[in-house]
């Protein structure tokens, strides 16, 4: 994980989303760093190719475009759900600073497309993350993105819809504690040997 992050992890984490071959795509962080400082970012995109493509989208004005395209009330609700999930994990006896904000630590609007995409891939109902998935598919930078739960809870579908469609709540999370499996195939850069 240190190689994917570019540094040693600073808090406990779980692998929340993996490629179909088992490589990590998204990790879920504890709400507190090892030294007790707050960690506002619950879901972190660690896949190198997806991070590169999302950075390109951000560099092309994607943050402003996403904020303009997504319903403000739906975005605010996503921030609230994200914060509630993260904050519920803070130990009740913790007396120090607590994480604040919603997706990526921001209270409103869009701060980081990476954080929204990670949240969406991990099963969160995140309209910005879904918007990012659709933009990546439209650009041809990602050929296939499919989310599916490895071990769905009773009554849940094992398949999430194709890219660009919002997954119904029953398909958003496996409910099993197992990582969500995702099939993400970024296109290799021109002249690259990656396949």
Secondary structure as UniProt FT lines:
FT   HELIX           2..5
FT   STRAND          13..19
FT   TURN            20..21
FT   STRAND          24..29
FT   TURN            34..35
FT   STRAND          43..45
FT   HELIX           48..59
FT   TURN            60..61
FT   HELIX           62..69
FT   HELIX           72..87
FT   TURN            88..89
FT   TURN            92..93
FT   HELIX           103..105
FT   HELIX           113..121
FT   TURN            122..123
FT   HELIX           127..139
FT   STRAND          142..149
FT   TURN            154..155
FT   STRAND          159..162
FT   TURN            163..164
FT   HELIX           169..172
FT   STRAND          180..186
FT   TURN            190..191
//
